[in-house]
Amino acid sequence: MATEWAIFCKLGGHVNSKREIIGVYPEFPDIISEPNKILDICFPVGTKPGDFILNKYNKFQVLSYIFKIPKTDERDDLLSYSILIEKKEKAFLYKFVMVELFHILEENNMLSEELLMENQQKIYQGLNTETDIDINGIKIQFSKIFEDFRNKLIKKKPNLKGSFF
C-alpha cells in the first residue's frame, strides 16, 4: 500500500473557528500525541482553496489538497484532505489523482463534509489499490485516472538495442 493514512482537517467559516482534525483513516496514533504538529503539516496557516501542499512528516511525504465547501449563511468552510505516502512514491501522480477526485465530486454537487466523512474509507482504499469506487451512485474510476495520468506524466525509458563500447 502506497498510502499509509488519510487525514481530513477543517477550518470552519464561523467566527473564532480554529483548524481541527475531523477524520483519520486508518487510526493514526500520532494524532493524539502531536495534533498541532499534524495540523501545521496537513493544513498550514494561510492556505487557500486550490492549494496543493507537499510536506514531510517522519519518513513520509504528506500531500494536502485544500478546498472549500460553500455555505449560505456564513463564510465558506476550508477543508484539507491529506495523505501520507512513502518517500519512494511519485507524489506528483497522487496530486493529479486527488485534484481529479475533488473535481468529480464538485461537478456532481457532492462535495460536502458529511459525504467525505462517510466515504473516507472508500476513498482511502480506492487511492491505495487504484480501484474504482462508488459514492452515492457516482463512479470514481481510480483505475482509469491513475492509468491516464501515468501515461501523460511518466516518461517510459526507451528500449535501446545495439552494442555499446
C-alpha positions in Angstrom: 0.0 0.0 0.0 1.4 3.4 -1.0 -0.9 5.5 1.2 -0.4 5.0 4.9 -3.0 7.4 6.2 -5.6 9.9 5.1 -6.4 12.9 7.2 -9.3 15.4 6.9 -8.8 18.8 8.6 -11.2 21.7 8.7 -11.3 25.4 9.3 -15.0 26.4 9.8 -16.4 29.5 8.3 -17.8 30.8 11.6 -16.3 33.4 13.8 -13.5 32.3 16.1 -13.1 28.9 14.3 -9.9 27.0 14.6 -8.2 24.4 12.5 -9.2 20.9 13.6 -8.7 17.3 12.6 -12.1 15.9 11.7 -11.2 12.5 10.3 -8.4 10.0 10.1 -8.3 6.6 8.3 -7.0 4.2 9.5 -6.3 5.1 13.1 -3.2 7.2 13.4 -1.6 7.2 16.9 0.4 10.5 16.3 -2.9 12.4 16.1 -3.3 12.1 19.9 0.3 12.9 20.8 1.1 15.6 18.2 -2.2 17.1 16.9 -0.8 20.6 16.4 2.2 19.4 14.5 -0.1 17.3 12.3 -2.3 20.3 11.7 0.6 22.5 10.8 1.8 19.9 8.2 -1.6 18.9 6.7 -3.3 22.3 6.9 -0.7 25.2 7.1 -1.9 28.6 8.2 -2.6 30.9 5.2 -3.6 28.3 2.7 -6.3 29.0 0.1 -8.7 26.8 -1.8 -7.0 25.1 -4.7 -3.6 25.0 -2.9 -1.7 21.7 -3.1 1.0 21.4 -0.4 3.8 18.9 -0.2 5.4 18.4 3.2 7.4 15.8 5.1 6.4 14.0 8.3 8.9 11.5 9.7 9.6 9.0 6.9 6.5 10.1 4.8 5.6 12.6 2.2 2.4 14.5 3.1 0.3 15.6 0.2 -2.5 18.0 1.1 -5.2 19.4 -1.1 -7.1 22.5 0.2 -10.7 23.1 -1.0 -13.8 24.9 0.2 -17.3 23.9 0.9 -19.7 26.8 0.2 -22.0 28.0 3.0 -25.0 30.2 2.5 -25.2 31.8 6.0 -21.5 32.2 6.9 -18.1 32.2 5.2 -17.2 29.0 3.3 -15.6 26.2 5.3 -12.0 25.3 4.3 -11.0 21.7 4.3 -7.8 19.8 3.8 -7.5 16.2 2.5 -4.1 14.9 3.2 -2.4 11.6 2.5 0.8 10.3 3.9 2.7 8.2 1.4 6.1 6.6 1.3 9.0 8.7 0.1 9.7 6.5 -2.9 6.2 7.1 -4.3 5.6 9.6 -7.0 3.9 12.5 -5.2 3.0 14.4 -8.4 0.9 11.4 -9.6 -1.2 11.4 -6.4 -1.5 15.2 -6.7 -3.3 14.9 -10.1 -5.5 12.0 -8.9 -6.6 13.8 -5.8 -7.4 17.0 -7.7 -9.4 14.9 -10.2 -11.3 13.2 -7.4 -12.4 16.5 -5.9 -13.2 17.9 -9.3 -15.6 15.0 -10.0 -17.3 15.4 -6.6 -17.7 19.1 -7.1 -19.1 18.7 -10.6 -21.7 16.4 -9.2 -22.6 18.7 -6.3 -21.3 16.0 -3.9 -18.6 18.0 -2.1 -19.7 18.1 1.5 -18.1 17.4 4.8 -20.7 14.7 5.6 -20.2 12.8 2.4 -16.5 12.9 2.6 -16.5 11.6 6.2 -19.0 8.8 5.3 -16.8 7.7 2.4 -13.3 8.3 3.8 -12.6 4.5 3.9 -13.7 4.0 0.3 -11.6 7.0 -0.9 -8.6 5.7 1.0 -8.9 2.2 -0.4 -9.5 3.4 -3.9 -6.4 5.5 -3.8 -4.4 2.7 -2.3 -5.5 -0.1 -4.6 -6.2 2.1 -7.7 -9.6 0.5 -8.0 -12.9 2.2 -8.8 -15.3 3.2 -6.1 -18.9 4.3 -6.0 -20.0 7.3 -3.9 -23.8 7.8 -3.9 -24.2 6.4 -7.4 -21.2 8.3 -8.9 -18.4 6.1 -10.1 -14.9 7.3 -9.4 -12.8 5.4 -11.8 -9.5 5.5 -10.0 -8.1 2.8 -12.2 -8.6 4.9 -15.3 -7.5 8.1 -13.6 -4.2 6.6 -12.5 -3.6 5.0 -15.9 -4.3 8.2 -17.8 -2.0 10.3 -15.6 0.7 7.7 -15.6 0.6 7.7 -19.4 0.8 11.5 -19.5 3.3 12.2 -16.7 5.7 9.3 -16.5 8.1 9.0 -19.4 9.0 5.5 -20.4 12.6 4.6 -20.8 13.5 3.9 -24.4 14.2 0.3 -25.4 17.8 0.6 -26.6 19.2 -2.0 -28.9 22.7 -2.5 -30.2 26.1 -2.6 -28.5 27.9 0.0 -26.6 31.6 0.3 -26.0 
